Amino acid sequence: MLSFQNSFGQTFEISEIFETSSVILNKLNENDYSQAEGSPYLDKNFKSGKLVFENSKTYNVLARLNVGSQKFEIKKDSNSEPNLIEIDNSVKVEMNGIIYKSHSINLNGQEIIAVLEDCIELENISLYYFPKKVIKMPVDTGGANAPSSGSSRAPKPKWADASEFVVKIEGRWNIIPKSYKKLVAKNIFDQKLLKKYKKANKLNLKKKESLIELVSYFNSI
């Protein structure tokens, strides 16, 4: 059994923690991604973090986010074995001062559960970062098979970054495109006001700070 210490220094068995919460504990399978090159993690290294529950209980853990499975791996200390957990919206995970929560979102007509970084949540509009990776399969060029001598390796699938910023406006979720023309075409924001804002400000759709300023402007009008 793993045990954790909460902010009051009390020790809890992990089974006790998760029996009284909506966190789901899963067995970690180290071989889930063994065939793909690269990493499914937001960061391979475990970071000091916290599990924060709605009842204000807080547990200090080491954590990392597996963006391939949209689940967190946590452990008691650097010598402990990691455990895979699945959270719902009643639990927040903090890593390096950044808050992550589970959200039910509708993108392109598809309802999904996603772990999002809270960038800024305002009265009329909220901005989130969706850390995401996908498996990219090697392109079949139709060439000859590799020689039997093994001098050439068959290409392997790779983890590829597919992270996106998303906004929630009046209950509607939208992906923020990385180009201004595509943003205008999606008609997420009032086009006249968007054009006015862009003229007066440096707008970088790939930068969190720039997008926070953008949504703060539209929330204020």
Contacts in CASP RR format, 6 or more apart in sequence:
PFRMAT RR
TARGET T0000
AUTHOR 0000-0000-0000
METHOD contacts of the structure
MODEL  1
MLSFQNSFGQTFEISEIFETSSVILNKLNENDYSQAEGSPYLDKNFKSGK
LVFENSKTYNVLARLNVGSQKFEIKKDSNSEPNLIEIDNSVKVEMNGIIY
KSHSINLNGQEIIAVLEDCIELENISLYYFPKKVIKMPVDTGGANAPSSG
SSRAPKPKWADASEFVVKIEGRWNIIPKSYKKLVAKNIFDQKLLKKYKKA
NKLNLKKKESLIELVSYFNSI
1 13 0 8 1.000
1 14 0 8 1.000
1 15 0 8 1.000
2 13 0 8 1.000
2 14 0 8 1.000
2 75 0 8 1.000
2 76 0 8 1.000
2 80 0 8 1.000
2 81 0 8 1.000
2 83 0 8 1.000
3 11 0 8 1.000
3 12 0 8 1.000
3 13 0 8 1.000
3 14 0 8 1.000
3 76 0 8 1.000
4 11 0 8 1.000
4 12 0 8 1.000
4 14 0 8 1.000
4 17 0 8 1.000
4 59 0 8 1.000
4 60 0 8 1.000
4 61 0 8 1.000
4 76 0 8 1.000
5 11 0 8 1.000
5 12 0 8 1.000
5 59 0 8 1.000
5 60 0 8 1.000
6 12 0 8 1.000
6 57 0 8 1.000
6 58 0 8 1.000
6 59 0 8 1.000
6 60 0 8 1.000
7 58 0 8 1.000
7 59 0 8 1.000
7 60 0 8 1.000
12 59 0 8 1.000
14 25 0 8 1.000
14 83 0 8 1.000
17 23 0 8 1.000
17 59 0 8 1.000
18 24 0 8 1.000
18 25 0 8 1.000
18 85 0 8 1.000
21 53 0 8 1.000
21 90 0 8 1.000
21 91 0 8 1.000
22 87 0 8 1.000
22 88 0 8 1.000
22 90 0 8 1.000
22 91 0 8 1.000
23 51 0 8 1.000
23 85 0 8 1.000
23 86 0 8 1.000
23 87 0 8 1.000
23 88 0 8 1.000
23 91 0 8 1.000
24 85 0 8 1.000
24 86 0 8 1.000
24 87 0 8 1.000
25 83 0 8 1.000
25 84 0 8 1.000
25 85 0 8 1.000
26 71 0 8 1.000
26 83 0 8 1.000
26 84 0 8 1.000
26 85 0 8 1.000
26 86 0 8 1.000
27 83 0 8 1.000
27 84 0 8 1.000
28 73 0 8 1.000
28 81 0 8 1.000
28 82 0 8 1.000
28 83 0 8 1.000
28 84 0 8 1.000
32 40 0 8 1.000
32 69 0 8 1.000
33 40 0 8 1.000
33 68 0 8 1.000
33 159 0 8 1.000
35 156 0 8 1.000
35 157 0 8 1.000
36 135 0 8 1.000
36 156 0 8 1.000
36 157 0 8 1.000
36 158 0 8 1.000
36 159 0 8 1.000
37 156 0 8 1.000
37 157 0 8 1.000
37 158 0 8 1.000
37 159 0 8 1.000
38 158 0 8 1.000
38 159 0 8 1.000
39 159 0 8 1.000
40 66 0 8 1.000
40 67 0 8 1.000
40 68 0 8 1.000
40 69 0 8 1.000
40 133 0 8 1.000
40 159 0 8 1.000
41 64 0 8 1.000
41 65 0 8 1.000
41 66 0 8 1.000
41 67 0 8 1.000
42 64 0 8 1.000
42 65 0 8 1.000
42 66 0 8 1.000
42 67 0 8 1.000
42 131 0 8 1.000
43 64 0 8 1.000
43 65 0 8 1.000
44 64 0 8 1.000
45 64 0 8 1.000
46 62 0 8 1.000
46 63 0 8 1.000
46 64 0 8 1.000
46 73 0 8 1.000
46 75 0 8 1.000
46 78 0 8 1.000
46 82 0 8 1.000
47 62 0 8 1.000
47 63 0 8 1.000
47 64 0 8 1.000
47 95 0 8 1.000
47 96 0 8 1.000
48 60 0 8 1.000
48 62 0 8 1.000
48 95 0 8 1.000
48 96 0 8 1.000
49 60 0 8 1.000
49 61 0 8 1.000
49 62 0 8 1.000
49 63 0 8 1.000
49 93 0 8 1.000
49 94 0 8 1.000
49 95 0 8 1.000
49 96 0 8 1.000
49 97 0 8 1.000
50 58 0 8 1.000
50 59 0 8 1.000
50 60 0 8 1.000
50 61 0 8 1.000
50 93 0 8 1.000
50 94 0 8 1.000
51 58 0 8 1.000
51 59 0 8 1.000
51 61 0 8 1.000
51 74 0 8 1.000
51 91 0 8 1.000
51 92 0 8 1.000
51 93 0 8 1.000
52 58 0 8 1.000
52 91 0 8 1.000
52 92 0 8 1.000
52 93 0 8 1.000
52 94 0 8 1.000
53 90 0 8 1.000
53 91 0 8 1.000
54 90 0 8 1.000
54 91 0 8 1.000
61 74 0 8 1.000
61 75 0 8 1.000
61 76 0 8 1.000
62 74 0 8 1.000
62 75 0 8 1.000
62 76 0 8 1.000
62 77 0 8 1.000
62 78 0 8 1.000
62 80 0 8 1.000
63 72 0 8 1.000
63 73 0 8 1.000
63 74 0 8 1.000
63 93 0 8 1.000
63 95 0 8 1.000
64 72 0 8 1.000
64 73 0 8 1.000
64 95 0 8 1.000
65 71 0 8 1.000
65 72 0 8 1.000
65 73 0 8 1.000
65 93 0 8 1.000
65 95 0 8 1.000
65 100 0 8 1.000
65 115 0 8 1.000
65 131 0 8 1.000
66 72 0 8 1.000
66 73 0 8 1.000
66 84 0 8 1.000
67 115 0 8 1.000
67 131 0 8 1.000
67 132 0 8 1.000
67 133 0 8 1.000
67 163 0 8 1.000
68 132 0 8 1.000
68 133 0 8 1.000
68 134 0 8 1.000
68 159 0 8 1.000
69 84 0 8 1.000
70 113 0 8 1.000
70 114 0 8 1.000
70 115 0 8 1.000
71 84 0 8 1.000
71 85 0 8 1.000
71 86 0 8 1.000
71 87 0 8 1.000
71 115 0 8 1.000
72 84 0 8 1.000
72 85 0 8 1.000
72 87 0 8 1.000
72 93 0 8 1.000
72 100 0 8 1.000
72 115 0 8 1.000
73 82 0 8 1.000
73 83 0 8 1.000
73 84 0 8 1.000
73 85 0 8 1.000
74 82 0 8 1.000
74 83 0 8 1.000
74 85 0 8 1.000
75 81 0 8 1.000
75 82 0 8 1.000
75 83 0 8 1.000
87 93 0 8 1.000
87 101 0 8 1.000
87 102 0 8 1.000
87 115 0 8 1.000
88 102 0 8 1.000
89 101 0 8 1.000
89 102 0 8 1.000
89 103 0 8 1.000
89 104 0 8 1.000
91 101 0 8 1.000
91 102 0 8 1.000
92 99 0 8 1.000
92 100 0 8 1.000
92 101 0 8 1.000
93 99 0 8 1.000
93 100 0 8 1.000
93 101 0 8 1.000
93 115 0 8 1.000
94 100 0 8 1.000
98 117 0 8 1.000
99 117 0 8 1.000
99 118 0 8 1.000
100 115 0 8 1.000
100 116 0 8 1.000
100 117 0 8 1.000
100 118 0 8 1.000
101 115 0 8 1.000
101 116 0 8 1.000
101 118 0 8 1.000
102 113 0 8 1.000
102 114 0 8 1.000
102 115 0 8 1.000
102 116 0 8 1.000
103 113 0 8 1.000
103 114 0 8 1.000
103 115 0 8 1.000
103 116 0 8 1.000
103 128 0 8 1.000
104 111 0 8 1.000
104 112 0 8 1.000
104 113 0 8 1.000
105 111 0 8 1.000
105 112 0 8 1.000
105 113 0 8 1.000
105 114 0 8 1.000
105 116 0 8 1.000
105 166 0 8 1.000
105 168 0 8 1.000
105 173 0 8 1.000
106 112 0 8 1.000
106 172 0 8 1.000
106 173 0 8 1.000
107 166 0 8 1.000
107 173 0 8 1.000
107 174 0 8 1.000
107 175 0 8 1.000
108 175 0 8 1.000
114 130 0 8 1.000
114 132 0 8 1.000
115 131 0 8 1.000
116 128 0 8 1.000
116 129 0 8 1.000
116 130 0 8 1.000
116 166 0 8 1.000
117 128 0 8 1.000
117 129 0 8 1.000
117 130 0 8 1.000
117 131 0 8 1.000
118 126 0 8 1.000
118 128 0 8 1.000
119 126 0 8 1.000
119 127 0 8 1.000
119 128 0 8 1.000
119 129 0 8 1.000
119 165 0 8 1.000
119 208 0 8 1.000
119 211 0 8 1.000
119 212 0 8 1.000
120 126 0 8 1.000
120 127 0 8 1.000
120 212 0 8 1.000
120 215 0 8 1.000
120 216 0 8 1.000
121 127 0 8 1.000
122 215 0 8 1.000
122 216 0 8 1.000
122 219 0 8 1.000
123 219 0 8 1.000
124 169 0 8 1.000
124 170 0 8 1.000
124 218 0 8 1.000
124 219 0 8 1.000
125 167 0 8 1.000
125 168 0 8 1.000
125 169 0 8 1.000
125 215 0 8 1.000
125 218 0 8 1.000
125 219 0 8 1.000
126 167 0 8 1.000
126 168 0 8 1.000
126 215 0 8 1.000
127 165 0 8 1.000
127 166 0 8 1.000
127 167 0 8 1.000
127 208 0 8 1.000
127 211 0 8 1.000
127 212 0 8 1.000
127 215 0 8 1.000
128 165 0 8 1.000
128 166 0 8 1.000
128 167 0 8 1.000
128 168 0 8 1.000
129 163 0 8 1.000
129 164 0 8 1.000
129 165 0 8 1.000
129 166 0 8 1.000
129 208 0 8 1.000
130 163 0 8 1.000
130 164 0 8 1.000
130 165 0 8 1.000
130 166 0 8 1.000
131 163 0 8 1.000
132 161 0 8 1.000
132 162 0 8 1.000
132 163 0 8 1.000
132 164 0 8 1.000
133 159 0 8 1.000
133 160 0 8 1.000
133 161 0 8 1.000
133 162 0 8 1.000
133 163 0 8 1.000
134 159 0 8 1.000
134 160 0 8 1.000
134 162 0 8 1.000
135 157 0 8 1.000
135 158 0 8 1.000
135 159 0 8 1.000
135 160 0 8 1.000
136 157 0 8 1.000
136 158 0 8 1.000
136 159 0 8 1.000
136 160 0 8 1.000
137 157 0 8 1.000
138 154 0 8 1.000
138 155 0 8 1.000
138 156 0 8 1.000
138 157 0 8 1.000
138 158 0 8 1.000
146 152 0 8 1.000
146 153 0 8 1.000
146 154 0 8 1.000
164 175 0 8 1.000
164 176 0 8 1.000
165 175 0 8 1.000
165 176 0 8 1.000
165 205 0 8 1.000
165 208 0 8 1.000
165 211 0 8 1.000
166 173 0 8 1.000
166 174 0 8 1.000
166 175 0 8 1.000
166 176 0 8 1.000
167 173 0 8 1.000
167 174 0 8 1.000
167 176 0 8 1.000
167 188 0 8 1.000
167 215 0 8 1.000
169 188 0 8 1.000
174 186 0 8 1.000
174 188 0 8 1.000
176 183 0 8 1.000
176 188 0 8 1.000
176 205 0 8 1.000
176 211 0 8 1.000
177 183 0 8 1.000
177 185 0 8 1.000
177 186 0 8 1.000
177 205 0 8 1.000
178 205 0 8 1.000
178 206 0 8 1.000
179 205 0 8 1.000
180 198 0 8 1.000
180 203 0 8 1.000
180 205 0 8 1.000
183 189 0 8 1.000
183 194 0 8 1.000
183 205 0 8 1.000
184 191 0 8 1.000
184 194 0 8 1.000
184 195 0 8 1.000
189 214 0 8 1.000
189 218 0 8 1.000
190 218 0 8 1.000
193 218 0 8 1.000
193 221 0 8 1.000
197 203 0 8 1.000
197 214 0 8 1.000
197 217 0 8 1.000
201 213 0 8 1.000
201 214 0 8 1.000
201 217 0 8 1.000
202 210 0 8 1.000
203 210 0 8 1.000
203 214 0 8 1.000
204 210 0 8 1.000
205 211 0 8 1.000
END
